[in-house]
Amino acid sequence: MRIPQIQALRALAAILVVIYHAKLIGGGFVGVDIFYVISGFLITGLLIRELDKTQTLSFSNFYLRRAKRLLPSSFLVLIATGIAAWIVLPTTMRHNLGRDIAAASLYISNYLFASWQMDYQNLGALPSVVIHYWSLAVEEQFYLFWPFLIYLFYKIGGRRGILYGVCAVTITSFLFSLYQSENSPTWAFYSLPTRAWELGVGALLIFIPSRVRFAKNYVYSGLALLTYSSLFLSDRTIFPGTAAVAPVLGTALLLATINSWPAALNRFSEFRFVQWLGAISYPLYLWHWPLLVIPAISFGRTLTFLERVVFISLTLVLAGLTHRFVEEPLRNATISRRVILRTTTVATAFSLILGACIYVSSNDRLDIGLGKVQSLSQITAKPIIYHDGCHANYGEKVPATCIYGVKGAEKKIVLFGDSHAAQWFPALEKLAIENNFELISLTKSACPGPAVKKVETGQYRNSDCFAWRANAFSRIAQIRPSAVIVSGFQHFEIPKGFSDTRTWWSQGERKTYRELKSSSRSIIYISDTPQPLRDIPACLSSKKNELCNDSQRSVPIFVSGFERINPTQWLCTRICPAVIGETVVYRDASHLTMAMSMKLSEQLARELTKLGVL
């Protein structure tokens, strides 16, 4: 029997995720957390009822029921998505597409996406069309282990043993989630051990005595927590961590108080449309993401509001059809174990073969226009400092000893800043060899040369950046180079307390200049390069090259003391094009390609000569 209130919560969870991905609400990703609490509550209740009745568990029946319920819709959408994306997406994207389809078919995509650093909350212009399968992988992994744990706890201490065991798992997972959210946010977001506490909270609701009646204030508190989570959490929130407590607790309160819901809320939850949304919530979740992503990649731009409405409407139609013609018939059908196993095996094998076929059909050649073709891998390649340990990453506070050019040369030049400083490394390394100087590279991801305090998001911590800068300043003081070249990406979110980018950025520049002025006679600031509005290689792959020329000029910001270089004049005329001559300008949605950097070495050399550095 389906409980109307739980169906309403399912509907809420699915709609929150859909409108979040349609960019209509900032914290809608908590819909996944709502699903987890509901799953923990329902599955644990199912297992305990079976134990109470039979004193044992039929593991085979449990897994076959889960397979029958979840896998048909999952594989249907996965295969349809794979085929549609194979047809629509350019050949240069098929390598990743095939890999992702295979990962999703094995229900290990959460760990693979984490290892491939696909940050779900901070996705660039090229999200995987099946990245939403990570949450299904977490649930499947939970279903794999949970029955054995519940059975073990029951054999040790009966119902009380289950209670204590679930408490232990939930607390341990929560503490680990807090640790991982601070130290490895990507893994914290995707992995079962850091999400298990959310399902555990749902499981603990089973142990609330039926005689307990909650006041309506608890219902309103649960609604308030979910409202707060949906409206005030965002992509910038470190998640799950402590931020996940609000949606998890809110959902738990609403589940615990089902018998105390106000009449108006009950009437709303019993509306036919709400119940229908709850019934189709699973296929709705499956269909919405590819229907929002594949068209956007095909169009080479973000979807308009009207287009998002259209594709969400199509999502509802496909979800309704999937529920009616796949979920419902199978739910009511009597199917033998052999057929379920055979069908699951065939569907998995087909998905893997599909992924492999897509993978091998990929093409590394990118048409950049006017009949010119280049290698995508060369366009997206990063400077050597990303591969030899010389570009510091998140959490690193001590700059490595990184010397290039003519080692031991009397003249020494330091490159200092973040990845937008590092993008100048190919040009400077070329100049170092040609002009007989030693190049010392001191760069770190997300830590711009100007000592600004940024809004903390994902793995970024201001304390790490300031510690790294302090160590870099000490290193530069010891080197006493002929010149220090400083740069940084200035398009971060402006933190509270500043009215505009110029005020905030200038303050950071002044701090850096004060630290460096006694270390070198020449402190040079290269202002930021133009900011692309889209992933340029992906845009060029879509063969809509005219859409790729809308990169925005970065306003040059200089403070007194710095010697100044503004590269915008080298990269923009009337427009800021994606391709100059036969050279692709940007390797992604932000950084210069290595080829473009080296091509600009001549202009950079002229400026450095004017400043007396060369």
SEMAR-447424 format. One line per field, with one value per residue (C-alpha): residue in one letter; x, y, z. Coordinates in nm, 2 decimals, decimal comma. Layout:
N
type <- c(a/...)
X <- c(X/...)
Y <- c(Y/...)
Z <- c(Z/...)
//
This chain:
614
type <- c(m/r/i/p/q/i/q/a/l/r/a/l/a/a/i/l/v/v/i/y/h/a/k/l/i/g/g/g/f/v/g/v/d/i/f/y/v/i/s/g/f/l/i/t/g/l/l/i/r/e/l/d/k/t/q/t/l/s/f/s/n/f/y/l/r/r/a/k/r/l/l/p/s/s/f/l/v/l/i/a/t/g/i/a/a/w/i/v/l/p/t/t/m/r/h/n/l/g/r/d/i/a/a/a/s/l/y/i/s/n/y/l/f/a/s/w/q/m/d/y/q/n/l/g/a/l/p/s/v/v/i/h/y/w/s/l/a/v/e/e/q/f/y/l/f/w/p/f/l/i/y/l/f/y/k/i/g/g/r/r/g/i/l/y/g/v/c/a/v/t/i/t/s/f/l/f/s/l/y/q/s/e/n/s/p/t/w/a/f/y/s/l/p/t/r/a/w/e/l/g/v/g/a/l/l/i/f/i/p/s/r/v/r/f/a/k/n/y/v/y/s/g/l/a/l/l/t/y/s/s/l/f/l/s/d/r/t/i/f/p/g/t/a/a/v/a/p/v/l/g/t/a/l/l/l/a/t/i/n/s/w/p/a/a/l/n/r/f/s/e/f/r/f/v/q/w/l/g/a/i/s/y/p/l/y/l/w/h/w/p/l/l/v/i/p/a/i/s/f/g/r/t/l/t/f/l/e/r/v/v/f/i/s/l/t/l/v/l/a/g/l/t/h/r/f/v/e/e/p/l/r/n/a/t/i/s/r/r/v/i/l/r/t/t/t/v/a/t/a/f/s/l/i/l/g/a/c/i/y/v/s/s/n/d/r/l/d/i/g/l/g/k/v/q/s/l/s/q/i/t/a/k/p/i/i/y/h/d/g/c/h/a/n/y/g/e/k/v/p/a/t/c/i/y/g/v/k/g/a/e/k/k/i/v/l/f/g/d/s/h/a/a/q/w/f/p/a/l/e/k/l/a/i/e/n/n/f/e/l/i/s/l/t/k/s/a/c/p/g/p/a/v/k/k/v/e/t/g/q/y/r/n/s/d/c/f/a/w/r/a/n/a/f/s/r/i/a/q/i/r/p/s/a/v/i/v/s/g/f/q/h/f/e/i/p/k/g/f/s/d/t/r/t/w/w/s/q/g/e/r/k/t/y/r/e/l/k/s/s/s/r/s/i/i/y/i/s/d/t/p/q/p/l/r/d/i/p/a/c/l/s/s/k/k/n/e/l/c/n/d/s/q/r/s/v/p/i/f/v/s/g/f/e/r/i/n/p/t/q/w/l/c/t/r/i/c/p/a/v/i/g/e/t/v/v/y/r/d/a/s/h/l/t/m/a/m/s/m/k/l/s/e/q/l/a/r/e/l/t/k/l/g/v/l)
X <- c(0,00/0,13/0,12/-0,01/0,23/0,53/0,43/0,40/0,76/0,88/0,71/0,87/1,22/1,19/1,06/1,33/1,61/1,45/1,40/1,75/1,90/1,68/1,85/1,53/1,63/1,96/1,93/1,71/1,99/1,87/1,59/1,85/1,88/1,50/1,51/1,78/1,59/1,27/1,47/1,63/1,29/1,11/1,37/1,46/1,10/1,05/1,35/1,25/0,89/1,03/1,26/0,97/0,76/1,01/1,32/1,53/1,58/1,54/1,83/1,76/1,40/1,51/1,76/1,52/1,25/1,50/1,61/1,26/1,16/1,47/1,66/1,41/1,35/1,71/1,84/1,57/1,67/2,04/2,03/1,80/2,03/2,34/2,19/2,05/2,38/2,57/2,37/2,35/2,69/3,00/3,25/3,50/3,28/3,22/3,53/3,38/3,03/3,11/3,31/3,02/2,76/2,97/3,02/2,65/2,55/2,76/2,63/2,98/2,95/2,96/3,32/3,43/3,28/3,46/3,79/3,74/3,68/3,33/3,22/2,84/2,77/3,02/2,99/3,15/3,00/3,03/2,86/2,82/2,47/2,45/2,61/2,28/2,33/2,57/2,28/2,13/2,47/2,48/2,13/2,22/2,54/2,33/2,08/2,37/2,51/2,22/2,02/2,34/2,40/2,04/2,04/2,37/2,25/1,93/2,11/2,33/2,06/1,72/1,54/1,76/2,06/1,94/1,87/2,22/2,38/2,20/2,29/2,66/2,66/2,47/2,70/3,02/2,90/2,80/3,14/3,32/3,10/3,21/3,57/3,55/3,35/3,63/3,92/3,79/3,45/3,42/3,45/3,22/2,96/2,96/3,05/2,83/3,02/2,96/2,60/2,50/2,40/2,12/1,97/2,05/1,84/1,55/1,61/1,61/1,25/1,13/1,21/0,99/0,70/0,37/0,20/0,41/0,22/0,40/0,27/0,20/0,50/0,73/0,56/0,61/0,97/1,03/0,87/1,08/1,40/1,33/1,23/1,54/1,76/1,59/1,62/1,94/2,18/2,36/2,64/2,88/2,77/3,01/2,80/2,70/2,88/2,68/2,47/2,30/2,16/1,88/1,72/1,78/1,63/1,35/1,26/1,29/1,05/0,79/0,81/0,79/0,49/0,29/0,00/0,01/0,01/-0,24/-0,56/-0,46/-0,12/-0,29/-0,54/-0,26/-0,06/-0,37/-0,42/-0,42/-0,14/0,08/0,02/0,10/0,42/0,52/0,44/0,65/0,93/1,19/1,16/1,12/1,46/1,61/1,48/1,52/1,90/1,97/1,67/1,83/2,19/2,19/2,00/2,23/2,54/2,38/2,29/2,63/2,47/2,27/1,89/1,66/1,39/1,12/1,34/1,38/1,01/0,96/1,21/1,08/0,73/0,88/1,04/0,70/0,55/0,83/0,83/0,45/0,49/0,77/0,57/0,26/0,42/0,73/0,70/0,34/0,32/0,64/0,53/0,21/0,36/0,48/0,83/1,05/1,40/1,56/1,39/1,49/1,85/1,87/1,71/1,93/2,24/2,14/2,06/2,39/2,58/2,40/2,48/2,84/2,86/2,69/2,94/3,22/3,09/3,04/3,39/3,57/3,37/3,52/3,74/4,01/4,00/3,83/3,72/3,81/3,67/3,80/3,88/4,14/4,14/4,33/4,37/4,14/4,39/4,65/4,40/4,30/4,65/4,79/5,14/5,40/5,37/5,04/5,20/5,54/5,40/5,49/5,14/5,00/4,65/4,38/4,52/4,88/5,05/5,42/5,54/5,76/6,11/6,02/6,30/6,28/6,44/6,82/6,89/7,17/7,14/7,22/6,89/6,59/6,22/5,94/5,59/5,34/4,96/4,69/4,60/4,56/4,92/5,01/4,85/5,15/5,40/5,45/5,52/5,76/5,94/6,00/6,13/6,35/6,53/6,56/6,68/6,90/6,71/6,59/6,22/6,08/5,71/5,51/5,14/4,85/4,49/4,23/4,49/4,53/4,85/4,65/4,61/4,23/4,00/3,75/3,42/3,49/3,34/3,41/3,76/3,89/4,00/4,13/4,36/4,53/4,58/4,72/4,96/5,08/5,13/5,32/5,56/5,59/5,67/5,95/6,08/6,08/6,26/6,53/6,56/6,57/6,47/6,52/6,14/5,82/5,53/5,20/4,85/4,52/4,16/3,95/3,60/3,54/3,23/3,28/3,27/3,05/3,19/3,29/3,07/3,25/3,53/3,77/3,77/3,81/4,08/4,28/4,30/4,45/4,69/4,81/4,87/5,08/5,28/5,37/5,50/5,70/5,84/6,15/6,23/6,27/6,32/6,05/5,71/5,49/5,12/4,95/4,58/4,33/4,26/3,91/3,64/3,47/3,10/3,12/3,36/3,53/3,65/3,29/3,15/3,38/3,29/2,92/3,02/2,85/3,17/3,00/2,86/3,20/3,32/3,14/3,41/3,40/3,69/3,83/3,85/4,22/4,28/4,62/4,74/5,04/5,38/5,31/5,45/5,16/5,08/4,73/4,70/4,34/4,46/4,63/4,32/4,04/3,95/3,58/3,51/3,72/3,73/3,77/4,02/4,29/4,45/4,48/4,52/4,23/4,25/4,11/4,15/3,82/3,59/3,87/4,23/4,45/4,57/4,94/4,96/4,80/5,03/5,34/5,20/5,17/5,53/5,64/5,41/5,50/5,87/5,82/5,64/5,91/6,17/6,00/6,00/6,37/6,33/6,46)
Y <- c(0,00/0,34/0,61/0,94/1,15/0,95/0,98/1,36/1,37/1,17/1,42/1,70/1,54/1,48/1,83/1,99/1,81/1,89/2,26/2,28/2,14/2,37/2,65/2,77/2,71/2,71/2,42/2,18/1,92/1,83/1,63/1,35/1,36/1,35/1,03/0,88/0,93/0,78/0,48/0,41/0,43/0,21/-0,06/-0,10/-0,13/-0,39/-0,59/-0,57/-0,68/-0,99/-1,06/-1,02/-1,26/-1,53/-1,46/-1,47/-1,28/-1,41/-1,22/-1,36/-1,24/-0,90/-0,85/-0,98/-0,74/-0,45/-0,55/-0,59/-0,25/-0,04/-0,18/-0,19/0,19/0,26/0,06/0,19/0,55/0,47/0,29/0,56/0,83/0,66/0,62/0,97/1,12/0,91/1,05/1,41/1,48/1,54/1,26/1,44/1,38/1,01/0,90/1,03/0,94/0,58/0,56/0,72/0,49/0,18/0,32/0,39/0,04/-0,12/0,11/0,21/0,55/0,74/0,64/0,67/1,02/1,11/0,98/1,16/1,48/1,55/1,80/1,77/2,10/2,30/2,15/2,33/2,35/1,98/1,77/1,40/1,31/1,03/1,19/1,17/0,80/0,85/0,87/0,55/0,38/0,49/0,35/0,02/-0,01/0,05/-0,22/-0,46/-0,43/-0,32/-0,65/-0,83/-0,57/-0,57/-0,95/-0,95/-0,69/-0,89/-1,21/-1,04/-0,86/-0,88/-0,55/-0,37/-0,50/-0,35/-0,02/0,00/-0,12/0,13/0,41/0,31/0,30/0,64/0,82/0,67/0,77/1,12/1,18/1,05/1,27/1,58/1,49/1,41/1,72/1,93/1,73/1,57/1,73/1,55/1,21/1,32/1,41/1,09/0,80/0,56/0,58/0,96/0,93/0,62/0,83/0,99/0,65/0,55/0,85/0,72/0,37/0,50/0,63/0,27/0,25/0,54/0,38/0,39/0,53/0,85/1,14/1,46/1,81/1,99/2,22/1,93/1,91/2,29/2,26/1,99/2,20/2,50/2,30/2,17/2,52/2,67/2,40/2,45/2,83/2,91/2,62/2,65/2,53/2,71/2,51/2,25/1,94/1,70/1,80/1,99/2,15/1,81/1,80/2,05/1,85/1,51/1,63/1,81/1,49/1,28/1,51/1,49/1,11/1,08/1,30/1,15/1,09/1,45/1,63/1,92/1,86/2,11/1,94/1,60/1,73/1,87/1,55/1,36/1,57/1,34/1,54/1,52/1,15/1,10/1,30/1,07/0,76/0,88/1,03/0,76/0,78/1,16/1,17/0,94/1,13/1,50/1,53/1,40/1,60/1,92/1,84/1,68/1,97/2,23/2,06/2,01/2,38/2,49/2,72/2,72/2,66/2,96/2,96/2,86/2,57/2,45/2,46/2,26/1,99/1,96/1,91/1,64/1,49/1,46/1,29/1,04/0,97/0,91/0,67/0,49/0,45/0,33/0,09/-0,03/0,02/-0,07/-0,38/-0,52/-0,44/-0,64/-0,92/-1,25/-1,31/-1,60/-1,55/-1,69/-1,44/-1,15/-1,26/-1,33/-1,00/-0,80/-0,97/-0,90/-0,54/-0,49/-0,65/-0,45/-0,12/-0,22/-0,30/0,02/0,22/0,03/0,11/0,47/0,48/0,33/0,56/0,87/1,10/1,33/1,56/1,90/2,11/2,47/2,62/2,71/2,34/2,33/2,03/2,00/1,74/1,79/1,63/1,89/2,17/2,06/1,98/2,15/2,28/2,05/2,20/2,02/1,69/1,71/1,82/2,19/2,33/2,31/2,17/2,20/2,14/2,20/2,48/2,45/2,54/2,28/2,36/2,41/2,55/2,56/2,74/2,77/2,63/2,81/3,12/3,45/3,61/3,46/3,53/3,40/3,32/3,36/3,31/3,06/2,87/3,20/3,27/2,91/2,96/3,19/2,92/2,79/3,14/3,22/2,88/2,95/3,30/3,16/2,93/3,19/3,47/3,26/3,30/3,07/3,04/2,96/2,86/2,91/2,85/2,70/2,62/2,88/3,10/3,41/3,63/3,91/3,81/3,83/3,65/3,45/3,29/2,93/2,67/2,30/2,21/2,57/2,71/3,06/2,94/2,71/2,99/3,24/2,98/2,89/3,25/3,32/3,03/3,15/3,50/3,36/3,16/3,47/3,67/3,41/3,39/3,77/3,74/4,00/4,00/3,85/3,81/3,80/3,71/3,56/3,48/3,78/3,64/3,48/3,57/3,89/3,82/4,01/4,35/4,46/4,66/4,56/4,35/4,64/4,74/4,38/4,29/4,61/4,54/4,19/4,34/4,59/4,32/4,11/4,41/4,50/4,15/4,14/4,49/4,42/4,10/4,22/4,55/4,45/4,34/4,29/4,23/4,06/4,15/3,87/3,73/3,74/3,52/3,27/3,22/2,85/2,56/2,66/2,31/2,18/2,48/2,42/2,05/2,15/2,31/2,63/2,83/3,17/3,11/3,06/3,42/3,58/3,57/3,88/4,12/4,12/4,47/4,54/4,62/4,76/4,93/5,16/4,98/4,71/4,73/4,65/4,42/4,40/4,09/4,17/4,37/4,06/3,84/4,08/4,31/4,40/4,05/3,81/3,51/3,14/3,09/3,33/3,24/2,86/2,86/2,78/3,04/2,85/2,50/2,50/2,77/2,97/2,91/2,98/2,68/2,60/2,68/3,02/3,10/3,02/3,22/3,52/3,48/3,73/4,00/3,92/3,94/4,29/4,41/4,26/4,42/4,76/4,71/4,63/4,27/4,12)
Z <- c(0,00/-0,10/0,17/0,02/0,24/0,13/-0,23/-0,18/-0,04/-0,34/-0,57/-0,38/-0,40/-0,78/-0,86/-0,65/-0,84/-1,18/-1,11/-0,96/-1,28/-1,48/-1,29/-1,13/-0,76/-0,58/-0,34/-0,52/-0,52/-0,16/-0,34/-0,35/0,03/0,07/-0,15/0,07/0,40/0,24/0,11/0,44/0,62/0,37/0,31/0,68/0,77/0,50/0,64/1,00/0,93/0,75/1,04/1,29/1,09/0,99/1,21/0,89/0,56/0,20/0,05/-0,30/-0,29/-0,16/-0,44/-0,71/-0,59/-0,61/-0,96/-1,08/-0,94/-1,03/-1,32/-1,61/-1,61/-1,53/-1,83/-2,06/-1,99/-1,99/-2,33/-2,48/-2,35/-2,49/-2,83/-2,85/-2,73/-2,97/-3,26/-3,14/-2,98/-3,18/-3,22/-3,00/-2,70/-2,75/-2,56/-2,23/-2,33/-2,38/-2,06/-1,86/-2,01/-1,91/-1,56/-1,51/-1,63/-1,35/-1,07/-0,97/-1,15/-0,82/-0,75/-1,11/-1,14/-0,82/-0,95/-1,28/-1,07/-1,22/-0,95/-0,96/-0,79/-0,99/-1,33/-1,62/-1,97/-2,03/-1,77/-1,84/-1,97/-1,72/-1,42/-1,22/-1,21/-0,93/-0,67/-0,81/-0,76/-0,40/-0,34/-0,52/-0,31/0,00/-0,10/-0,15/0,20/0,42/0,44/0,56/0,83/0,95/0,96/1,15/1,40/1,45/1,52/1,77/1,97/1,81/1,74/2,00/1,83/1,50/1,68/1,83/1,50/1,29/1,54/1,52/1,14/1,12/1,36/1,21/0,86/0,97/1,14/0,83/0,61/0,81/0,78/0,40/0,33/0,46/0,32/0,00/-0,09/-0,43/-0,27/0,02/-0,23/-0,43/-0,19/0,00/0,33/0,35/0,25/0,45/0,75/0,55/0,48/0,84/0,98/0,78/0,92/1,28/1,23/1,23/1,60/1,71/1,90/1,72/2,03/2,00/1,86/1,75/1,77/1,45/1,53/1,43/1,09/1,03/1,15/0,89/0,61/0,73/0,71/0,36/0,25/0,39/0,23/-0,11/-0,11/0,08/0,00/-0,33/-0,55/-0,32/-0,02/0,11/0,09/0,24/0,57/0,82/0,54/0,48/0,83/0,74/0,46/0,62/0,95/0,77/0,58/0,90/1,09/0,81/0,79/1,17/1,19/0,90/1,14/1,26/0,93/0,92/0,72/0,46/0,40/0,38/0,13/-0,08/-0,07/-0,18/-0,49/-0,80/-0,97/-0,66/-0,62/-0,99/-0,95/-0,66/-0,86/-1,16/-0,94/-1,03/-1,41/-1,37/-1,21/-1,47/-1,78/-1,67/-1,68/-2,04/-2,17/-2,02/-2,11/-2,46/-2,62/-2,45/-2,58/-2,93/-2,94/-2,82/-2,56/-2,24/-2,28/-2,27/-2,01/-2,26/-2,39/-2,03/-1,98/-2,30/-2,20/-1,85/-2,00/-2,23/-1,92/-1,75/-2,06/-2,09/-1,71/-1,73/-2,02/-1,85/-1,54/-1,72/-1,97/-1,79/-1,41/-1,35/-1,57/-1,42/-1,07/-1,11/-1,31/-1,18/-1,32/-1,24/-1,08/-1,39/-1,62/-1,39/-1,37/-1,75/-1,84/-1,60/-1,74/-2,10/-2,02/-1,84/-2,12/-2,38/-2,20/-2,17/-2,54/-2,62/-2,41/-2,58/-2,93/-2,85/-2,70/-3,00/-3,24/-3,09/-3,30/-3,17/-3,47/-3,42/-3,71/-3,62/-3,94/-4,29/-4,35/-4,06/-3,83/-3,50/-3,23/-2,94/-2,70/-2,80/-2,77/-2,41/-2,30/-1,99/-1,93/-1,79/-1,44/-1,40/-1,45/-1,27/-0,93/-0,98/-0,99/-0,63/-0,59/-0,32/0,03/-0,06/0,12/0,04/-0,32/-0,48/-0,61/-0,98/-1,20/-1,58/-1,87/-1,84/-1,49/-1,31/-1,52/-1,34/-1,44/-1,26/-1,32/-1,10/-1,23/-0,94/-0,91/-0,99/-1,31/-1,50/-1,41/-1,51/-1,85/-1,93/-1,84/-2,20/-2,33/-2,05/-2,07/-2,45/-2,36/-2,09/-2,33/-2,59/-2,36/-2,12/-1,79/-1,52/-1,48/-1,13/-1,14/-0,82/-0,90/-0,72/-0,83/-0,73/-0,55/-0,76/-0,73/-0,57/-0,21/-0,21/0,03/-0,17/-0,11/0,00/-0,23/-0,29/-0,19/-0,18/0,16/0,21/0,49/0,24/-0,01/0,24/0,38/0,03/-0,06/0,26/0,18/-0,18/-0,07/0,16/-0,14/-0,36/-0,10/-0,09/-0,47/-0,52/-0,89/-1,16/-1,20/-1,05/-1,30/-1,12/-1,25/-1,15/-1,25/-1,14/-1,22/-0,88/-0,68/-0,49/-0,12/0,12/0,22/-0,12/-0,36/-0,69/-0,83/-0,87/-0,50/-0,39/-0,65/-0,59/-0,22/-0,30/-0,55/-0,29/-0,03/-0,28/-0,39/-0,03/0,02/-0,31/-0,34/-0,14/-0,32/-0,68/-0,86/-1,12/-1,01/-1,31/-1,32/-1,63/-1,62/-1,67/-2,01/-2,16/-2,00/-2,23/-2,18/-2,28/-2,31/-2,63/-2,76/-2,70/-2,88/-3,17/-3,17/-3,22/-3,55/-3,45/-3,45/-3,48/-3,12/-2,98/-3,04/-2,75/-2,48/-2,26/-2,21/-1,85/-1,71/-1,65/-1,28/-1,18/-0,86/-0,83/-0,79/-1,04/-1,40/-1,63/-1,92/-2,06/-2,30/-2,40/-2,70/-2,83/-2,80/-2,90/-3,18/-3,22/-3,07/-2,87/-3,10/-3,02/-3,30/-3,40/-3,73/-3,70/-3,32/-3,08/-2,81/-2,50/-2,39/-2,18/-2,06/-1,90/-1,99/-2,29/-2,49/-2,47/-2,84/-2,79/-2,50/-2,70/-2,99/-2,76/-2,65/-2,91/-2,78/-2,43/-2,51/-2,65/-2,33/-2,11/-2,32/-2,28/-1,90/-1,91/-1,80/-2,13)
//
